[in-house]
């Protein structure tokens, strides 16, 4: 995407997050992005497809940033914990991103697709190595539970009921214990310090 298209997508994310719905008026989008209507039309092939495009971009950016943040981790338990905790932390650092995810994740499959990829692969890897203890046919249910619990933790942070550290750590610990990690070890893993998610170009906080 060029600079104008990036601004349009970022503005659209903010508007969808705050106002709801899946469409936005071009005039409102231009005002939020600080661009002319002509620039919007010149850089947006299909205004009606903007919501879908934003969802796809959010999902891809999140998956890429988690992959980069966890690329040196060898333990599948650490990688799953980091994915949960960094997602919750991102809400604190970029509330518009968090509100967009919290509002649409359960309605738009693209936004939840991450949990069926990296976490599912780590669950398989941990099961094969004996690191985890659950039935193989439970992987889909576990990833759905992890995704739903993470989205719930994000909402707790957005609504001010828990800090991102508390919500992220608690959620990751519960998931790790559910797949067979000892309570004390799960606590140790979820207390490890993590760097913030690396920011990709599209949804770097304005």
MODELLER restraints for C-alpha pairs under 7 A, 6 or more apart:
rsr = mdl.restraints
at = mdl.atoms
rsr.add(forms.Gaussian(group=physical.xy_distance, feature=features.Distance(at['CA:4:A'], at['CA:43:A']), mean=6.85, stdev=0.5))
rsr.add(forms.Gaussian(group=physical.xy_distance, feature=features.Distance(at['CA:5:A'], at['CA:43:A']), mean=5.73, stdev=0.5))
rsr.add(forms.Gaussian(group=physical.xy_distance, feature=features.Distance(at['CA:6:A'], at['CA:202:A']), mean=5.63, stdev=0.5))
rsr.add(forms.Gaussian(group=physical.xy_distance, feature=features.Distance(at['CA:7:A'], at['CA:33:A']), mean=5.79, stdev=0.5))
rsr.add(forms.Gaussian(group=physical.xy_distance, feature=features.Distance(at['CA:8:A'], at['CA:33:A']), mean=5.73, stdev=0.5))
rsr.add(forms.Gaussian(group=physical.xy_distance, feature=features.Distance(at['CA:9:A'], at['CA:54:A']), mean=6.17, stdev=0.5))
rsr.add(forms.Gaussian(group=physical.xy_distance, feature=features.Distance(at['CA:10:A'], at['CA:202:A']), mean=6.83, stdev=0.5))
rsr.add(forms.Gaussian(group=physical.xy_distance, feature=features.Distance(at['CA:10:A'], at['CA:203:A']), mean=6.10, stdev=0.5))
rsr.add(forms.Gaussian(group=physical.xy_distance, feature=features.Distance(at['CA:11:A'], at['CA:29:A']), mean=6.54, stdev=0.5))
rsr.add(forms.Gaussian(group=physical.xy_distance, feature=features.Distance(at['CA:11:A'], at['CA:32:A']), mean=5.66, stdev=0.5))
rsr.add(forms.Gaussian(group=physical.xy_distance, feature=features.Distance(at['CA:11:A'], at['CA:33:A']), mean=5.14, stdev=0.5))
rsr.add(forms.Gaussian(group=physical.xy_distance, feature=features.Distance(at['CA:12:A'], at['CA:29:A']), mean=6.43, stdev=0.5))
rsr.add(forms.Gaussian(group=physical.xy_distance, feature=features.Distance(at['CA:13:A'], at['CA:54:A']), mean=6.70, stdev=0.5))
rsr.add(forms.Gaussian(group=physical.xy_distance, feature=features.Distance(at['CA:13:A'], at['CA:100:A']), mean=6.73, stdev=0.5))
rsr.add(forms.Gaussian(group=physical.xy_distance, feature=features.Distance(at['CA:14:A'], at['CA:96:A']), mean=5.58, stdev=0.5))
rsr.add(forms.Gaussian(group=physical.xy_distance, feature=features.Distance(at['CA:16:A'], at['CA:22:A']), mean=6.81, stdev=0.5))
rsr.add(forms.Gaussian(group=physical.xy_distance, feature=features.Distance(at['CA:16:A'], at['CA:100:A']), mean=6.65, stdev=0.5))
rsr.add(forms.Gaussian(group=physical.xy_distance, feature=features.Distance(at['CA:17:A'], at['CA:96:A']), mean=5.98, stdev=0.5))
rsr.add(forms.Gaussian(group=physical.xy_distance, feature=features.Distance(at['CA:17:A'], at['CA:99:A']), mean=5.27, stdev=0.5))
rsr.add(forms.Gaussian(group=physical.xy_distance, feature=features.Distance(at['CA:17:A'], at['CA:100:A']), mean=4.29, stdev=0.5))
rsr.add(forms.Gaussian(group=physical.xy_distance, feature=features.Distance(at['CA:17:A'], at['CA:103:A']), mean=6.96, stdev=0.5))
rsr.add(forms.Gaussian(group=physical.xy_distance, feature=features.Distance(at['CA:22:A'], at['CA:51:A']), mean=5.61, stdev=0.5))
rsr.add(forms.Gaussian(group=physical.xy_distance, feature=features.Distance(at['CA:23:A'], at['CA:48:A']), mean=6.80, stdev=0.5))
rsr.add(forms.Gaussian(group=physical.xy_distance, feature=features.Distance(at['CA:23:A'], at['CA:51:A']), mean=6.69, stdev=0.5))
rsr.add(forms.Gaussian(group=physical.xy_distance, feature=features.Distance(at['CA:26:A'], at['CA:37:A']), mean=6.64, stdev=0.5))
rsr.add(forms.Gaussian(group=physical.xy_distance, feature=features.Distance(at['CA:27:A'], at['CA:37:A']), mean=6.40, stdev=0.5))
rsr.add(forms.Gaussian(group=physical.xy_distance, feature=features.Distance(at['CA:30:A'], at['CA:36:A']), mean=5.65, stdev=0.5))
rsr.add(forms.Gaussian(group=physical.xy_distance, feature=features.Distance(at['CA:30:A'], at['CA:37:A']), mean=5.65, stdev=0.5))
rsr.add(forms.Gaussian(group=physical.xy_distance, feature=features.Distance(at['CA:30:A'], at['CA:40:A']), mean=6.48, stdev=0.5))
rsr.add(forms.Gaussian(group=physical.xy_distance, feature=features.Distance(at['CA:55:A'], at['CA:110:A']), mean=6.50, stdev=0.5))
rsr.add(forms.Gaussian(group=physical.xy_distance, feature=features.Distance(at['CA:55:A'], at['CA:111:A']), mean=6.16, stdev=0.5))
rsr.add(forms.Gaussian(group=physical.xy_distance, feature=features.Distance(at['CA:56:A'], at['CA:110:A']), mean=6.32, stdev=0.5))
rsr.add(forms.Gaussian(group=physical.xy_distance, feature=features.Distance(at['CA:59:A'], at['CA:110:A']), mean=6.53, stdev=0.5))
rsr.add(forms.Gaussian(group=physical.xy_distance, feature=features.Distance(at['CA:59:A'], at['CA:111:A']), mean=5.28, stdev=0.5))
rsr.add(forms.Gaussian(group=physical.xy_distance, feature=features.Distance(at['CA:59:A'], at['CA:114:A']), mean=6.97, stdev=0.5))
rsr.add(forms.Gaussian(group=physical.xy_distance, feature=features.Distance(at['CA:61:A'], at['CA:200:A']), mean=6.49, stdev=0.5))
rsr.add(forms.Gaussian(group=physical.xy_distance, feature=features.Distance(at['CA:63:A'], at['CA:114:A']), mean=6.20, stdev=0.5))
rsr.add(forms.Gaussian(group=physical.xy_distance, feature=features.Distance(at['CA:65:A'], at['CA:197:A']), mean=6.16, stdev=0.5))
rsr.add(forms.Gaussian(group=physical.xy_distance, feature=features.Distance(at['CA:65:A'], at['CA:198:A']), mean=5.76, stdev=0.5))
rsr.add(forms.Gaussian(group=physical.xy_distance, feature=features.Distance(at['CA:65:A'], at['CA:199:A']), mean=6.88, stdev=0.5))
rsr.add(forms.Gaussian(group=physical.xy_distance, feature=features.Distance(at['CA:65:A'], at['CA:200:A']), mean=6.93, stdev=0.5))
rsr.add(forms.Gaussian(group=physical.xy_distance, feature=features.Distance(at['CA:66:A'], at['CA:83:A']), mean=6.29, stdev=0.5))
rsr.add(forms.Gaussian(group=physical.xy_distance, feature=features.Distance(at['CA:66:A'], at['CA:197:A']), mean=6.83, stdev=0.5))
rsr.add(forms.Gaussian(group=physical.xy_distance, feature=features.Distance(at['CA:69:A'], at['CA:197:A']), mean=6.20, stdev=0.5))
rsr.add(forms.Gaussian(group=physical.xy_distance, feature=features.Distance(at['CA:69:A'], at['CA:198:A']), mean=6.77, stdev=0.5))
rsr.add(forms.Gaussian(group=physical.xy_distance, feature=features.Distance(at['CA:70:A'], at['CA:79:A']), mean=6.01, stdev=0.5))
rsr.add(forms.Gaussian(group=physical.xy_distance, feature=features.Distance(at['CA:73:A'], at['CA:79:A']), mean=6.33, stdev=0.5))
rsr.add(forms.Gaussian(group=physical.xy_distance, feature=features.Distance(at['CA:76:A'], at['CA:122:A']), mean=5.09, stdev=0.5))
rsr.add(forms.Gaussian(group=physical.xy_distance, feature=features.Distance(at['CA:76:A'], at['CA:126:A']), mean=5.89, stdev=0.5))
rsr.add(forms.Gaussian(group=physical.xy_distance, feature=features.Distance(at['CA:77:A'], at['CA:176:A']), mean=6.83, stdev=0.5))
rsr.add(forms.Gaussian(group=physical.xy_distance, feature=features.Distance(at['CA:78:A'], at['CA:189:A']), mean=6.27, stdev=0.5))
rsr.add(forms.Gaussian(group=physical.xy_distance, feature=features.Distance(at['CA:80:A'], at['CA:119:A']), mean=5.80, stdev=0.5))
rsr.add(forms.Gaussian(group=physical.xy_distance, feature=features.Distance(at['CA:81:A'], at['CA:172:A']), mean=5.06, stdev=0.5))
rsr.add(forms.Gaussian(group=physical.xy_distance, feature=features.Distance(at['CA:81:A'], at['CA:190:A']), mean=6.19, stdev=0.5))
rsr.add(forms.Gaussian(group=physical.xy_distance, feature=features.Distance(at['CA:84:A'], at['CA:150:A']), mean=6.11, stdev=0.5))
rsr.add(forms.Gaussian(group=physical.xy_distance, feature=features.Distance(at['CA:84:A'], at['CA:168:A']), mean=6.37, stdev=0.5))
rsr.add(forms.Gaussian(group=physical.xy_distance, feature=features.Distance(at['CA:84:A'], at['CA:172:A']), mean=5.95, stdev=0.5))
rsr.add(forms.Gaussian(group=physical.xy_distance, feature=features.Distance(at['CA:85:A'], at['CA:168:A']), mean=4.36, stdev=0.5))
rsr.add(forms.Gaussian(group=physical.xy_distance, feature=features.Distance(at['CA:85:A'], at['CA:169:A']), mean=6.32, stdev=0.5))
rsr.add(forms.Gaussian(group=physical.xy_distance, feature=features.Distance(at['CA:85:A'], at['CA:172:A']), mean=6.63, stdev=0.5))
rsr.add(forms.Gaussian(group=physical.xy_distance, feature=features.Distance(at['CA:86:A'], at['CA:196:A']), mean=6.82, stdev=0.5))
rsr.add(forms.Gaussian(group=physical.xy_distance, feature=features.Distance(at['CA:86:A'], at['CA:197:A']), mean=6.36, stdev=0.5))
rsr.add(forms.Gaussian(group=physical.xy_distance, feature=features.Distance(at['CA:88:A'], at['CA:150:A']), mean=6.91, stdev=0.5))
rsr.add(forms.Gaussian(group=physical.xy_distance, feature=features.Distance(at['CA:88:A'], at['CA:153:A']), mean=6.67, stdev=0.5))
rsr.add(forms.Gaussian(group=physical.xy_distance, feature=features.Distance(at['CA:88:A'], at['CA:154:A']), mean=5.25, stdev=0.5))
rsr.add(forms.Gaussian(group=physical.xy_distance, feature=features.Distance(at['CA:88:A'], at['CA:164:A']), mean=5.86, stdev=0.5))
rsr.add(forms.Gaussian(group=physical.xy_distance, feature=features.Distance(at['CA:88:A'], at['CA:168:A']), mean=5.53, stdev=0.5))
rsr.add(forms.Gaussian(group=physical.xy_distance, feature=features.Distance(at['CA:89:A'], at['CA:164:A']), mean=5.30, stdev=0.5))
rsr.add(forms.Gaussian(group=physical.xy_distance, feature=features.Distance(at['CA:91:A'], at['CA:97:A']), mean=6.58, stdev=0.5))
rsr.add(forms.Gaussian(group=physical.xy_distance, feature=features.Distance(at['CA:91:A'], at['CA:98:A']), mean=4.40, stdev=0.5))
rsr.add(forms.Gaussian(group=physical.xy_distance, feature=features.Distance(at['CA:91:A'], at['CA:154:A']), mean=6.34, stdev=0.5))
rsr.add(forms.Gaussian(group=physical.xy_distance, feature=features.Distance(at['CA:92:A'], at['CA:157:A']), mean=6.97, stdev=0.5))
rsr.add(forms.Gaussian(group=physical.xy_distance, feature=features.Distance(at['CA:92:A'], at['CA:164:A']), mean=6.32, stdev=0.5))
rsr.add(forms.Gaussian(group=physical.xy_distance, feature=features.Distance(at['CA:94:A'], at['CA:205:A']), mean=5.94, stdev=0.5))
rsr.add(forms.Gaussian(group=physical.xy_distance, feature=features.Distance(at['CA:95:A'], at['CA:158:A']), mean=7.00, stdev=0.5))
rsr.add(forms.Gaussian(group=physical.xy_distance, feature=features.Distance(at['CA:98:A'], at['CA:154:A']), mean=6.83, stdev=0.5))
rsr.add(forms.Gaussian(group=physical.xy_distance, feature=features.Distance(at['CA:102:A'], at['CA:151:A']), mean=5.99, stdev=0.5))
rsr.add(forms.Gaussian(group=physical.xy_distance, feature=features.Distance(at['CA:102:A'], at['CA:154:A']), mean=6.89, stdev=0.5))
rsr.add(forms.Gaussian(group=physical.xy_distance, feature=features.Distance(at['CA:102:A'], at['CA:155:A']), mean=6.36, stdev=0.5))
rsr.add(forms.Gaussian(group=physical.xy_distance, feature=features.Distance(at['CA:105:A'], at['CA:111:A']), mean=5.24, stdev=0.5))
rsr.add(forms.Gaussian(group=physical.xy_distance, feature=features.Distance(at['CA:105:A'], at['CA:112:A']), mean=5.82, stdev=0.5))
rsr.add(forms.Gaussian(group=physical.xy_distance, feature=features.Distance(at['CA:115:A'], at['CA:143:A']), mean=5.55, stdev=0.5))
rsr.add(forms.Gaussian(group=physical.xy_distance, feature=features.Distance(at['CA:115:A'], at['CA:144:A']), mean=6.97, stdev=0.5))
rsr.add(forms.Gaussian(group=physical.xy_distance, feature=features.Distance(at['CA:115:A'], at['CA:147:A']), mean=5.98, stdev=0.5))
rsr.add(forms.Gaussian(group=physical.xy_distance, feature=features.Distance(at['CA:116:A'], at['CA:143:A']), mean=6.22, stdev=0.5))
rsr.add(forms.Gaussian(group=physical.xy_distance, feature=features.Distance(at['CA:119:A'], at['CA:143:A']), mean=6.71, stdev=0.5))
rsr.add(forms.Gaussian(group=physical.xy_distance, feature=features.Distance(at['CA:120:A'], at['CA:139:A']), mean=6.46, stdev=0.5))
rsr.add(forms.Gaussian(group=physical.xy_distance, feature=features.Distance(at['CA:120:A'], at['CA:143:A']), mean=6.27, stdev=0.5))
rsr.add(forms.Gaussian(group=physical.xy_distance, feature=features.Distance(at['CA:123:A'], at['CA:139:A']), mean=6.90, stdev=0.5))
rsr.add(forms.Gaussian(group=physical.xy_distance, feature=features.Distance(at['CA:126:A'], at['CA:132:A']), mean=5.23, stdev=0.5))
rsr.add(forms.Gaussian(group=physical.xy_distance, feature=features.Distance(at['CA:127:A'], at['CA:133:A']), mean=6.41, stdev=0.5))
rsr.add(forms.Gaussian(group=physical.xy_distance, feature=features.Distance(at['CA:132:A'], at['CA:179:A']), mean=5.57, stdev=0.5))
rsr.add(forms.Gaussian(group=physical.xy_distance, feature=features.Distance(at['CA:132:A'], at['CA:180:A']), mean=5.16, stdev=0.5))
rsr.add(forms.Gaussian(group=physical.xy_distance, feature=features.Distance(at['CA:132:A'], at['CA:181:A']), mean=6.71, stdev=0.5))
rsr.add(forms.Gaussian(group=physical.xy_distance, feature=features.Distance(at['CA:133:A'], at['CA:179:A']), mean=5.60, stdev=0.5))
rsr.add(forms.Gaussian(group=physical.xy_distance, feature=features.Distance(at['CA:133:A'], at['CA:180:A']), mean=4.81, stdev=0.5))
rsr.add(forms.Gaussian(group=physical.xy_distance, feature=features.Distance(at['CA:134:A'], at['CA:179:A']), mean=5.97, stdev=0.5))
rsr.add(forms.Gaussian(group=physical.xy_distance, feature=features.Distance(at['CA:146:A'], at['CA:175:A']), mean=6.45, stdev=0.5))
rsr.add(forms.Gaussian(group=physical.xy_distance, feature=features.Distance(at['CA:149:A'], at['CA:171:A']), mean=6.58, stdev=0.5))
rsr.add(forms.Gaussian(group=physical.xy_distance, feature=features.Distance(at['CA:150:A'], at['CA:171:A']), mean=6.66, stdev=0.5))
rsr.add(forms.Gaussian(group=physical.xy_distance, feature=features.Distance(at['CA:153:A'], at['CA:167:A']), mean=5.37, stdev=0.5))
rsr.add(forms.Gaussian(group=physical.xy_distance, feature=features.Distance(at['CA:153:A'], at['CA:168:A']), mean=6.73, stdev=0.5))
rsr.add(forms.Gaussian(group=physical.xy_distance, feature=features.Distance(at['CA:153:A'], at['CA:171:A']), mean=6.99, stdev=0.5))
rsr.add(forms.Gaussian(group=physical.xy_distance, feature=features.Distance(at['CA:156:A'], at['CA:162:A']), mean=5.61, stdev=0.5))
rsr.add(forms.Gaussian(group=physical.xy_distance, feature=features.Distance(at['CA:157:A'], at['CA:163:A']), mean=5.66, stdev=0.5))
rsr.add(forms.Gaussian(group=physical.xy_distance, feature=features.Distance(at['CA:157:A'], at['CA:164:A']), mean=5.80, stdev=0.5))
rsr.add(forms.Gaussian(group=physical.xy_distance, feature=features.Distance(at['CA:169:A'], at['CA:190:A']), mean=5.39, stdev=0.5))
rsr.add(forms.Gaussian(group=physical.xy_distance, feature=features.Distance(at['CA:169:A'], at['CA:191:A']), mean=6.83, stdev=0.5))
rsr.add(forms.Gaussian(group=physical.xy_distance, feature=features.Distance(at['CA:172:A'], at['CA:190:A']), mean=6.38, stdev=0.5))
rsr.add(forms.Gaussian(group=physical.xy_distance, feature=features.Distance(at['CA:173:A'], at['CA:186:A']), mean=5.44, stdev=0.5))
rsr.add(forms.Gaussian(group=physical.xy_distance, feature=features.Distance(at['CA:173:A'], at['CA:187:A']), mean=6.05, stdev=0.5))
rsr.add(forms.Gaussian(group=physical.xy_distance, feature=features.Distance(at['CA:173:A'], at['CA:190:A']), mean=6.15, stdev=0.5))
rsr.add(forms.Gaussian(group=physical.xy_distance, feature=features.Distance(at['CA:176:A'], at['CA:186:A']), mean=6.01, stdev=0.5))
rsr.add(forms.Gaussian(group=physical.xy_distance, feature=features.Distance(at['CA:177:A'], at['CA:183:A']), mean=6.15, stdev=0.5))
rsr.add(forms.Gaussian(group=physical.xy_distance, feature=features.Distance(at['CA:177:A'], at['CA:186:A']), mean=6.42, stdev=0.5))
